[in-house]
Amino acid sequence: MNNREDNSKPVGLRRQVLQLFTLAGVAAALPGSYSLGQKKAPKEEAEGEEVSPAEDLMREHGLLNRILLIYDESVRRLEQRQDLDPGVLFGAARIIRTFVEDYHEKLEEDYLFPRFQKARMLDDLVVVLKRQHDAGRTLTDSTLQLATASTLKAAGDDKAKLIRQLKAFVRMYRPHEAREDTVLFPAIRKVVKKNEYDSLGEEFEKKEHKLFGEDGFESMVDKVGALEKRLGTYDLAQFTPAL
């Protein structure tokens, strides 16, 4: 009888056994849930981080800035007697009224201004900001009335008044939102406790969804983009200077 080790097992079988052990060792070293012969367990979808109250208000200012650009281009065309679709100007003013004034500014007036006044912080700034909100609403009332085909095509007093009011609105709101972004909003945490700050963000979100649906902000961005396309200002590249 031969005392040598029996090597009669097929070479292919021995190779498969070695591969199994190798794979098992690699699987044990890898992160996550791996098991031999099984696919990796699906990862749970990461939850998106909540938008903070300050971030929420600042991105809404970005939306406002895009409408101010629409106002700028509308003024340029009116002054140069170029064609201007009254529906674009009226639509921009309607977004100012519904999203900026009746929602965004109401949040500031109902949730932020009283807290700053109670804490005796930035009192003078808050007074000016509220006064500018009121002035903006008056200007928007007039813009909604004057943004008609007859006004835009005529060369009368109404057209001149519309141009003045659009300029006044832009001139006021650029420094208005800049001061809020750099002074008021960064100070929110000083007048709101940590747990209250989080709940404030949730309250903002609830109001947005109630008024404008689950995709409230995103839907407004789409609406502004559609107006920009009709006006011809959507392509960002056109604003790059030729150097």
C-alpha positions in Angstrom: 0.0 0.0 0.0 1.3 3.4 -0.9 1.9 5.6 2.3 2.1 8.8 0.3 -0.8 11.4 0.7 -3.5 10.7 -1.7 -3.5 13.5 -4.3 -6.1 11.9 -6.4 -8.7 14.7 -5.8 -9.3 16.6 -9.0 -7.2 19.8 -9.2 -10.2 21.8 -10.1 -12.0 20.9 -6.8 -9.0 21.8 -4.7 -8.8 25.2 -6.5 -12.5 25.9 -5.8 -12.0 25.2 -2.0 -9.0 27.6 -1.9 -11.1 30.2 -3.7 -13.9 29.9 -1.1 -11.6 30.4 1.8 -10.0 33.4 0.1 -13.3 35.0 -0.6 -14.5 34.4 3.0 -11.4 36.2 4.3 -11.9 39.2 2.0 -15.6 39.4 2.9 -14.7 39.5 6.6 -12.3 42.4 6.1 -14.7 44.6 4.1 -17.0 47.1 5.8 -20.7 46.5 5.7 -22.8 43.4 5.7 -21.2 40.8 3.4 -21.8 37.1 3.5 -20.5 34.5 1.1 -22.9 33.9 -1.7 -25.0 36.9 -0.8 -25.3 40.4 -2.1 -24.4 43.3 0.0 -27.2 44.4 2.2 -28.9 47.5 0.9 -27.9 50.7 2.7 -30.6 52.7 4.3 -31.2 55.9 2.4 -29.5 58.8 4.1 -31.9 61.3 5.5 -31.4 64.8 4.1 -30.3 67.4 6.6 -32.9 69.9 7.7 -32.6 73.4 6.3 -31.9 75.9 9.1 -34.2 79.0 9.4 -31.4 81.3 8.4 -30.5 79.2 5.4 -34.1 78.9 4.4 -34.5 82.7 4.5 -31.3 83.3 2.6 -32.1 81.0 -0.3 -35.5 82.8 -0.6 -33.5 86.0 -1.0 -31.7 84.3 -3.9 -35.1 83.8 -5.5 -35.9 87.4 -4.8 -32.6 88.5 -6.5 -33.6 86.6 -9.7 -36.8 88.6 -9.8 -35.0 91.8 -9.3 -33.0 90.9 -12.4 -36.3 90.5 -14.2 -37.3 94.0 -13.0 -33.9 95.4 -14.1 -34.3 94.0 -17.6 -37.9 95.2 -17.8 -36.8 98.7 -17.0 -34.1 98.6 -19.6 -36.6 97.5 -22.3 -39.2 100.0 -21.3 -36.7 102.9 -21.3 -35.3 101.8 -24.7 -38.8 101.3 -26.1 -38.2 97.6 -26.7 -40.9 94.9 -26.6 -41.7 93.6 -23.2 -44.2 90.8 -22.5 -46.6 92.2 -19.8 -47.2 88.7 -18.6 -43.6 88.3 -17.6 -43.6 91.5 -15.5 -47.0 90.7 -14.0 -45.9 87.2 -13.2 -42.8 88.4 -11.5 -44.8 90.9 -9.4 -47.2 88.1 -8.4 -44.4 86.0 -7.1 -43.1 89.0 -5.1 -46.6 89.4 -3.7 -47.4 85.7 -2.9 -44.0 84.2 -2.0 -41.9 87.2 -0.9 -44.3 89.5 0.8 -47.2 87.3 2.0 -44.9 84.4 3.0 -41.2 85.3 3.4 -41.7 88.7 4.9 -44.6 87.5 7.1 -42.2 84.9 8.6 -39.8 87.7 9.5 -42.5 89.9 10.9 -44.2 87.2 12.9 -41.2 85.1 14.1 -38.1 87.2 14.0 -38.8 90.9 14.5 -40.7 90.4 17.8 -37.9 88.3 19.2 -35.3 90.9 18.4 -37.4 93.6 19.8 -38.0 91.6 23.0 -34.3 91.0 23.4 -33.6 94.8 22.7 -31.3 93.8 19.8 -31.0 95.5 16.5 -34.0 97.7 17.3 -33.3 100.4 14.8 -32.6 97.9 12.0 -35.9 96.1 12.6 -37.8 99.3 12.5 -36.3 100.2 9.1 -36.8 96.7 7.7 -40.5 96.6 8.7 -41.0 100.1 7.1 -39.4 98.8 3.9 -41.7 95.8 3.9 -44.7 98.2 4.0 -43.2 100.4 1.2 -42.5 97.3 -0.9 -46.1 96.2 -0.7 -47.3 99.6 -1.8 -45.0 99.4 -4.8 -46.1 95.9 -5.7 -49.8 96.9 -5.6 -49.0 99.6 -8.2 -46.9 97.3 -10.3 -49.6 94.7 -10.5 -52.0 97.4 -11.7 -49.7 98.9 -14.2 -48.2 95.7 -15.7 -50.6 95.7 -18.7 -50.2 95.7 -22.4 -51.7 99.1 -22.8 -49.4 100.7 -20.2 -46.3 99.1 -21.6 -47.0 100.1 -25.2 -48.0 103.7 -24.4 -45.6 106.5 -23.7 -47.8 108.2 -21.0 -47.6 108.9 -17.3 -48.4 105.4 -16.3 -45.4 103.9 -18.1 -43.1 106.5 -16.5 -44.6 105.8 -13.1 -44.1 102.0 -13.6 -40.4 102.6 -14.5 -39.9 104.7 -11.4 -41.5 102.2 -9.1 -39.6 99.2 -10.5 -36.4 101.2 -10.0 -37.4 102.2 -6.5 -38.2 98.6 -5.6 -34.9 97.2 -6.8 -32.9 100.1 -5.2 -34.6 99.4 -1.8 -34.5 95.6 -1.8 -30.9 95.0 -2.8 -29.5 96.7 0.4 -32.5 95.4 2.4 -31.8 91.8 1.8 -28.0 92.3 2.0 -28.4 93.8 5.5 -30.7 90.9 6.6 -28.3 88.3 5.2 -25.2 89.8 6.9 -26.6 91.3 10.1 -30.1 90.1 11.1 -30.0 86.4 10.1 -26.6 85.6 11.6 -27.9 87.0 14.9 -31.0 84.8 15.1 -29.3 82.3 17.4 -28.7 85.0 19.9 -32.4 85.6 20.4 -33.6 82.0 20.0 -32.7 79.0 22.1 -31.3 75.8 20.5 -34.5 73.7 20.7 -36.6 76.7 19.7 -34.3 77.3 16.7 -34.9 73.8 15.4 -38.7 74.1 15.9 -38.6 77.4 14.1 -37.2 75.7 11.0 -40.0 73.1 11.2 -42.6 75.8 11.5 -41.2 77.6 8.4 -41.3 74.4 6.5 -44.9 73.7 7.5 -46.1 77.1 6.4 -44.3 76.8 3.1 -45.9 73.4 2.4 -49.3 74.6 3.4 -49.2 77.6 1.1 -47.2 76.2 -1.9 -47.2 72.4 -1.7 -44.5 69.9 -0.7 -42.1 71.3 -3.3 -42.9 74.9 -2.4 -39.5 76.6 -2.9 -38.5 74.4 -5.8 -41.8 75.1 -7.6 -41.2 78.8 -7.2 -37.7 78.5 -8.6 -39.2 76.7 -11.6 -41.7 79.5 -12.1 -39.0 82.2 -12.0 -36.9 80.2 -14.4 -39.9 80.0 -16.8 -40.3 83.8 -16.7 -36.6 84.2 -17.3 -36.8 82.0 -20.4 -39.7 84.1 -21.8 -37.7 87.2 -21.1 -34.4 85.9 -22.5 -32.4 86.2 -19.3 -32.2 82.5 -18.2 -28.9 81.7 -19.8 -26.3 82.5 -17.1 -23.4 82.7 -19.6 -24.8 85.9 -21.1 -23.8 87.8 -17.9 -20.1 86.9 -18.2 -18.1 89.9 -19.4 -16.0 89.7 -22.5 -12.4 90.2 -21.2 
